[in-house]
Amino acid sequence: MKALILAAGEGKRMRPLTYERPKVMLPIAGKPLIEHLLEEVKEVGIDDFIFVVGYHDETIRDYFGNGERWDINLEYVTQKTQLGTADALRKAEELVENQFLMLNGDTIVSAKDIKKVISNGVNMVLGVIEVENPEDYGVVETEGGRITKIHEKMRVPISNLVNAGVYALDESIFGVLPRTDKSKRGEFELTDSLQLLIESGETILWEKIEHWLDLSYPWNLLTANEFLIGNISPLNRGEVEENVIIGGKVSIGAGTVIKSGTYIEGPAFIGDNCVIGPNSYIRANTSIGDNCHIGNAVEVKNSVIMDGTKIPHLSYLGDSVIGSRCNLGAGTKIANLRFNDAPVIAKGMDTGMRKLGTIMSDGVKTGINASIDAGTIIGNNTLIGPGAVASGNIEKNSRVY
């Protein structure tokens, strides 16, 4: 059996973090999102993969290559224009045969649940999940073990059971792809193709997924990171100086130096060739990428920090996502809590999170003593001057003084 993973889209709701990379390559718990999914699929015994790529496909191709590092066989097909999931599947028609597994590359599902979906071996099967907000997904109508109808984003959902984006399909799906019309969103939806199969008398079964992460907005990375980082194995491939305290599960990459006086609470992940400390405080559920510097008297809590970012000294950031190649001036402070303890608002939306700092995209620089308000979204290459206060939704290439 082959696994077909859809990874062509940008993930527009993840902006500004996706200006330089596709959504599936956003890092959580030390790895790109799609790598976590790949490892779960491999755990069920599947070694042949097909990635459908498109937006910034070079980042995926350069990272995964032919899959040798993961002991898999990896092929690519390109969806130059993102016209929907059915169109993406059509691009891969010549590479799959018999039954195959298909997954959305921007979700995390466990090997245990994948195995349930593919274990039938004969019929087509759709993985479904119960959610609190079914209006945001394709709602599934069932009768016994069969799916009778798939409703795309109902205003008044008939149930909480939705499409989880995990499919066991066979070659019959390709017979209805040419007859699939564009949806109201202007895309060719795989759910419409499946509905055509159901109406033609094909049986599509369903299996309930227990563990599922769907990442729609930038702050969802923090939830996913917290969920996944708890599974890391303690590892030290770097250098830890005297008077460093490490508690819990912490992974330290090759070439990384943890300087004296630093306190690290696991679970935490620190990549390769980083310098942490002296006297840094890295709190639980923090993921730090490669080539980062977290300096003297810096406190980091429950955050994702991407490759090449420097936070040299005397700064605080909590519950934040910091992009690559950022540089925070001394004394930069990021608020993460509202005075009234209400959920933080970001991009004009209620995030549902009581604590949320900033979503800072790539190449942002702050001056000394800059302050960033809770829920602030900062676009690429923005400069925030010394002593400035940043708040709200700041577009890329902005200047804040």
DOTOR-337980 format. One record per residue: residue in three letters; y, x, z of N, C-alpha, C in turn. Coordinates in steps of 0.1 Angstrom, whole numbers, plus 5000, padded with zeros to 4 digits. Last residue first. Example, Ala and Ser with C-alpha at 12.3 -4.5 7.8 and 13.67 -1.06 7.14 Angstrom:
<recs>
Ser497851285071498951375071500051295079
Ala494351325078495551235078496751325078
</recs>
This chain:
<recs>
Tyr552750745155553550835163554250755174
Val550250755131550650685143551450775152
Arg549450715098550150805108550650725119
Ser546450675078547650625085548250735094
Asn544150695064545250785060546550735066
Lys542950355068542750505066544050565061
Glu544550135093543950165080543850315078
Ile543650005123544550105117543850155104
Asn543849745143543149785132543949875123
Gly544749815178544449725167543649785156
Ser546450115186545849985190545649905177
Ala547550415202546950355190546250225194
Val550350585212549350485217548850415204
Ala551050935215551050805208550050715214
Gly550951195225551551095233551550955227
Pro551051325192551051355207551651245215
Gly549651095167550451205172550451215187
Ile546951065147547650995159548351105167
Leu546051025114546651115124547351035135
Thr543150945096544350905103544751015113
Asn540750985082541851085080543151035086
Asn539650645081539450785078540750855077
Gly540750415107540250455094540250605092
Ile539950275137540750375131540050425119
Ile540250005159539450055147540350145140
Thr540049935193540849985182539950045171
Gly538849845217538649775205539449815193
Ala541349965239540049915237539949835224
Asp543650225226543350095233541950045230
Ile544250555232543650455222543150335230
Ser546650805235545950695241545450595231
Ala547151165236547151035228546350935236
Asn547351415247547751295255547851165247
Ile547851585216547651585231548151465237
Gly546751395187547551495194547251495209
Thr543751355168544751305177545451425183
Lys542351275136542851375145543851315155
Val539551195116540651145124541051265134
Gly537251225100538451305098539651265106
Asp535750895100535751035097537151105096
Ser536750645125535950695113536250845111
Met536150505155536950605149536150665137
Ile536350245175535550285163536450375155
Thr536650275211537150275197536050295187
Gly535150085234536250175233536850165219
Leu534049825253534049875239535349965238
Lys532549605275533149735273532949785259
Arg531749345268532749365279533349505279
Met531249215237531049335245532149345256
Gly531849025218530848995228530549105238
Thr533749065200532649145199531449105208
Asp535648855183535148865196533848945195
Met537848995159536648935163536348955177
Gly539949155150540149015152538948935156
Lys538849405152539049345138539249195139
Ala537849315184538049425174538049365160
Ile538149245218538349195205538549315195
Val535849245245536849315237536949255223
Pro535548975269535049055258536149125250
Ala537549025300537048945289536449035278
Asp538749155321537349165319536749075308
Asn541449165320540849045325539349035324
Phe541949425310542349395324541649265329
Arg539149555291540349475292540649445307
Leu537949885284537849765292539249685293
Asn538350135274537150055270536949925277
Ala540550385261540250265270539050195265
Ile540550715258540150595251539850495261
Lys542750995257542050895265541750765257
Thr543251335253543051205246542251115255
Gly543551585264544051475272543951345264
Ala543851765234543651775249544351645255
Gly542851585205543651675212543451665227
Leu539851575186540651505196541451605204
Asn538851545154539351645164540351575173
Cys536051475133537251435141537651545150
Arg533751505118534851595115536151545122
Ser532451165118532351315116533651385114
Gly533450915143532850965130532851115130
Ile532450765172533350865167532750925154
Val532350485190531650545179532750635173
Ser532150425226532850445214531950505203
Asp531950425254531550305247532150305233
Gly534650655262533450575266533250455256
Leu536150955267535850855258534550785262
Tyr538751175277537751075281537450985270
Ser539551535280539551395274538551305279
Leu539651805285540451715293540651575287
His538951955253539151965267539951845272
Pro537751915225537752045232537952035247
Ile535851775206536651715217536751825227
Lys535051765172535451855183536251765193
Thr532351705150533451655157533751745169
Gly530051755134531251835132532551785140
Asp528451435133528551575130529951635129
Met529451175157528851225145529151375143
Ile528651015186529551115181528851185169
Val528450725204527850795193528850885187
Ser528150675240528850685227528050755217
Asn528150665269527550565261528250555247
Lys530750885276529850785282529450685270
Val532051195284531651105273530651015279
Glu534651395295533651295299533351205287
Val535651735298535551615289534351525294
Ala535951985310536451865317536551735308
Asn535752165280536052165294536552035299
Gly534251995252534752105259534952085274
Ile532051975227532551885238532951985249
His531652015194532152085206532651985215
Cys528952005169529951945177530452035189
Asn526752055152527952125151529152065158
Asp525251725150525251865149526651925148
Gly526051455174525451515162525451665162
Ile525051285203526051385198525351455186
Ser524850995221524251075210525251155204
Thr524350865253525250925244524451005234
Asn523050745275523050675262524150735252
Ala524850875303523650815296524050745283
Arg527351135299526751025306525650955297
Ile528351445304527751365294526951255300
Tyr530951635313530151525319529651435308
Ser531551985314531551855307530651765315
Asn531852255323532252145331532452015324
Pro532452435292531952425306532452295312
Gly530552195272531052255284532052365281
Ile528552265245528852155254529352225267
Val528352315212528852385224529252275233
Cys525652305188526752245195527152335207
Asn523452345171524652425170525852365176
Asp522052005168521952155166523352215166
Gly522651735192522151795180522151955180
Ile521551555220522551655215521951735204
Phe521151255236520651345225521851435221
Ala519951105266520951165258520451255247
Pro519150895293518750955280520050995272
Gly520551165313519751105302519650955304
Glu523451325320522651215324521851165312
Ile524651645327524151555316523151455322
Tyr527251855335526251755341525951655329
Thr528252195335528052065328526951985335
Gly528352445347529152335353528952205346
Ser528052645317527952625332528852515337
Lys527052495286527752595294527752545309
Ile524652485263525152405274525752495284
Val524452545229524752605242525352505252
Thr522252525202523152455211523252525224
Gly520152615187521452685186522552625194
Ala518452305184518452445182519852505181
Gly519352035208518952095195519052245195
Ile517951855234518951955231518552035218
Ser517451555249517051635238518251725234
Val516551425280517651475272517051565262
Lys515751195305515351245292516551295283
Gly516951305337516451215328516051275315
Gly519551545341518751445347518251345337
Ile520751865346520251775335519251675342
Ile523352085353522451975359522051885348
Val523952425354523952305346522952205352
Asn523852675366524652575372524952455362
Glu523352885337523252855351524252745355
Glu522952735303523452835313523152795327
Val520652685279521252625290521652725301
Glu520252675245520452765256521152685267
Gly517752485228518952555228519052655240
Arg515752315228515552425218516852505218
Asn514252095248515352195248515052305239
Leu513551755253513351875245514551965247
Pro512051445260512851555265512551685257
Ser512051205234511251295242512151405247
Ile513450875232513351015229512551095239
Asn513750605239512450645234512350795231
Gly516350555244515450545255514050595252
Ile517550535220517650665226516750665239
Leu517350265212516450365206516450495214
Phe519250115226517850075225516850185221
Glu521550255223521050245236519550205236
Asn521850225195521650355201521050355215
Ala522249945193521050005187520750145193
Thr524649925207523549855211522249915206
Leu526250085190526150125204524850055210
Leu526249955166525650085166525350125181
Asn527749735168526349715170525549845170
Trp530349815161529949815176528449795178
Pro530349765133530349905139529849905153
Tyr527949505124529349555127529249685134
Ser525149465120526149405111527549475112
Leu521949535124523249595126524249545116
Asp519349415141520049395129521549435131
Leu516249485153517649515155518349495141
Trp513449355170514249355157515649385161
His510349255181511449355183512149385170
Glu508749045171509149045185510349145187
Ile508348815145508748955149509248945163
Lys505748605134506948615143507148765147
Glu504948545100504648615113505848635121
Trp504048315075505048375083504448435096
Leu503048285040502848265055503948335062
Ile503248105012503848225018503748195033
Thr501548004983501548004998502248125003
Glu502847834955502347954961502447944976
Gly503947614942502647604949502147724955
Ser506447634934505447644923504047624929
Glu507947644957508047524949506947514938
Ile507447914964506947804972506947674964
Leu508848044943507348064945506747944953
Leu511447964949510847924936509347944937
Gln511748094973511747954973511147894960
Leu511748364965510648314973510548164973
Ser514248354952512948384944511748334952
Asp515948314973515848214963514548234954
Thr515448554987515048424993515048314983
Leu516648744971515248734971514748604978
Glu519448654951518848664964517348654964
Phe521848794933520548744931519748764944
Glu525248684941524148784940522848714937
Gly527348524946527448604934526348704933
Arg527148354967527748484970527848574958
Lys525648154957527148124959527848254962
Ser523448334935523748254946525248224947
Lys522048324902522948384912523348284923
Asp518548234899519948234896520848304906
Thr515548354888516348344900517848344896
Arg513948414867514348274868515248244881
Pro513148674870513948634859514548494859
Leu511448644894512748714894513648684882
Val508948534890510048444893511448514893
Gly507248744886507248634877508448544878
Phe507348904908508048954896508148844886
Ile505648794927507048774929507848814916
Ser503048864920503548734916505048714918
Glu502449104932503049114919503548974914
Asp503349044967502449094957503149074943
Leu504549135000504649074987503549124978
Ala505649115031504449155024504349075012
Tyr508849185045508049105036506749185032
Val511549145065510249215065509249135056
Gly513848995071513849105061512649195061
Ala513748785089513948915095513949035084
Asn514948465087514348565079514748705085
Val514748275118515348325106514548435099
Leu514848005139513948095132514548135119
Asn516247805151516647945154515748045147
Ser516947525129516247595139516847735141
Ile518847415112517847325117516947395128
Pro522347495114520947535113519947435119
Val524947415099524247355110522747385109
Arg525347595078526447565087525847505100
Met522947835068523247695070524447685081
Lys521948075051523148055059523647915061
Glu519647945031520548055032521848025039
His516447835039517847795038518747915040
Ile513347805027514247905032515647855029
Lys510447605033511747625027512547735035
Thr507847645043508047535033509447545027
Ile505447875052506847855051507047745040
Arg502647815074503247825061504747805061
Gly501347745097501547885094502247915081
Gly503047455102501847535106502147675104
Glu505747485084504747385086503447455089
Thr509247575086507847605085506947475088
Glu512147725074511547595078510047615076
Val514547965083513247945078512647805083
Val517748065073516947995083515647955076
Gly519248365070518448265062517548195071
Tyr522248385092521048435085520348325076
Asp524148275107524448405100523348455092
Glu523048065121524048035110524348155102
Pro521648165143520948145130521848115118
Asn522148315168523148275158522548255145
Glu520048385184520948285190522048235180
Val516748385168518048445171518948335177
Glu513448475161514348385167515648445172
Ile512248585129512648615143513548505148
Val509648675106510748585110511048625125
Gly508248815077508448825091509748745095
Leu506148655053507548685057507648705072
Val503548735030503948705044505348745046
Met501048645007502348695010502848645023
Asn497548705014498648615011499948695013
Val495948945019495748865007497048785004
Gly496649085043495949155032495749075019
Asn497449055070496748945063495948995051
Ser498949265079497549265082496749155075
Ile501649285075500749335064499249315067
Val502649175099503049125086502149165075
Lys501649345119501249195119501549135105
Lys502849585113501349575112500949425111
Ile505449535121505149555106503649535104
Asp505049515148505449395141505149415126
Lys504449785154503549675158503849555150
Ala506649925145505349945138504349825142
Ser509649725147508649815153507349815144
Val512649755129511549675133510449765137
Ile516049755121514949835128513949735133
Thr517849745090517349685102516249785109
Asp518649835066519649845076519149765089
Gly516749815046516849945052517849945064
Asn514449555045515849585044516049715052
Leu511249605029512049595041513549615038
Met508049535018509449545015510249515027
Leu504849645008505749605019507149625015
Phe502549494985503349604989504249545001
Gln499549434965500449404977501249524981
Asn499849544931499149474942500049434953
Glu502449784928501349704922500549644934
Val505549954918504649884928503549804921
Leu507050054898506550144908505650084918
Glu508249864882507249954875506550044886
Glu510149734899508949664894507849764889
Ala512549814909511349884913510049834908
Lys514449634901514549774897513249854899
Arg513749404914513449414900513549554895
Leu514849454939513349454937512949464923
Ala517549424933517049554938515549554936
Asp517649154927517949244916517449384920
Ala517049044952516149024941516349124929
Thr519349134966517949184970516949154959
Gly522349214947521449134956520049194957
Leu523749384932523749244928522749164936
Gln525449664931524649594941524749444939
Thr524849874904525749764909524949684919
Lys522650054904524050104902525050004907
Gln520050124920520650004917522150034916
Thr517450354913518850334915519350194911
Val514650464931515150394920516650364923
Tyr512550734942513850664942514050584930
Glu509750824964510350804951511650724952
Leu507851024985509050944984509550944969
Asn505151065005505551074991506750974989
Ile505351245036505251125028505551155014
Asp506051425056504651415052504351285045
Trp508551465062507951355069506551335065
Arg509151665043509451695058508751585067
Glu508851535019507851635023507951665038
Gly510551365005509751315017508851415024
Asn512051474986510851404982509951354993
Gly515151415003514451484992513251404988
Phe516651325024515251295025514451375014
Tyr519251415020518651425033517151415032
Asp519851374993519951514998519251525012
Arg519451094991518651194983518651334989
Ile521551005007520150975010519251075003
Thr523751104995523551135009522151105013
Glu523651004969523451144971523251174986
Asp524450734969523050764970522750914972
His526750584973526650714979525150754980
Tyr524950304964526250344970526050474977
Gly521950334958523050304950524350364955
Val518250294960519550354964520650314954
Val515350214972516250164962517650204967
Phe512650424978513950384983514750334971
Ile509250394985510250384974511550344980
Phe506450574997507750504999508550504986
Asp503350615012504050604999505250515000
Asp502050595036502650725032503450725019
Ile501250395063501750395049502450525047
Gly500450365089499550425080500050425065
Val502150285108501150185105500250245094
Glu503950495109503050475120501950375117
Lys505650455087504650555086503550545097
Val507350265098506450225087505350325086
Glu508650415117507950295122506950255111
Glu509950605101508950645110508150535116
Leu511750435086510750515079509550555089
Leu513450365107512650265101511450325093
His514750605113513950535124513050435117
Glu515950645088514850735093514050675104
Ile517950455087516750445078515650535082
Leu519850565105519150435108517950425100
Pro519550915112520050805104519150675106
Lys519351025146518751015133519450905125
Gly520351025172520051145166519451145152
Ala520950755179519850825186519350955179
Ile522150705146521950645160520750725166
Pro524250735118523350795128523350725141
Leu524050575087524750595100523850645111
Met522650525064522750665069523550685081
Val522850265058521550315063521550455068
Lys525450245047525150195061523850255066
Pro526350545030525850405030525550365045
Arg529550715035528050715035527650565035
Glu532250695035531750825030530150825030
Tyr532850445045533650495034532950615027
Thr531550335067530850345055531650395043
Leu533350305088532350405090531550425077
Pro535350105089535550215080534450325081
Arg532649895077533849975074534649985087
Met530649725080530549845088531849935086
Arg530849535061531249495075531249605084
Lys529749665039531149645040531649605054
Gly527449825030527549775044529049755047
Glu526649935005527550005014527549955028
Gly523149934994524449874997525349965006
Ala520650034990521650064980523050014984
Ala518150025002519150115008520350134999
Leu515049885009516349855002517449935009
Ile511950015004513050005014514349995006
Leu508649955001509849954993510949925003
Ala505550115005506750055012507950065004
Lys502350054992503550124992504650045000
Met498850085000500050005000501350095000
</recs>
